[in-house]
Amino acid sequence: MKTTLITLLLLVASNFSFAQTTSEVPTQIISTDTAVTYRLFSTRNMYTFIKLDTRNGKMWQVQWSNKGKEYRFESTLSDISLVNKDEEKNGRFFLYPTTNIYTFILLDQVDGRTWQVQWGKEDERLVIRIY
């Protein structure tokens, strides 16, 4: 009975520790240059990046491959400017990863507005405002 209880506790503890490590937010390696127009943000998919126009919040999904050019592409996530042309400023927008592999939070660093950004297959992509 005592052995069974100890075994059960060890199993529960090991499951808990695995659950904690799988939900870690990925570390971003970001240039400290705030005057750049475009930034590439890595995803947890080794072949996929998100390209962000830091002036206006427009985004593209960028995929690279060594299998052939049919696997390399850049496709639109959002081609709608989130600010007026006269409000555009390098470094205004920034992407933050979440614990979901496909989801980022887009932050307007000037006024604090946020959006949920989801990359993936074309019919699964979205950019929606968080109120």
PyMOL commands that set and color helices and strands:
alter all, ss='L'
color gray80, all
select helices_A, chain A and resi 2-22+69-71+85-87+122-124
alter helices_A, ss='H'
color red, helices_A
select strands_A, chain A and resi 38-42+48-53+59-63+73-78+93-97+103-108+114-118+126-130
alter strands_A, ss='S'
color yellow, strands_A
deselect
rebuild
show_as cartoon
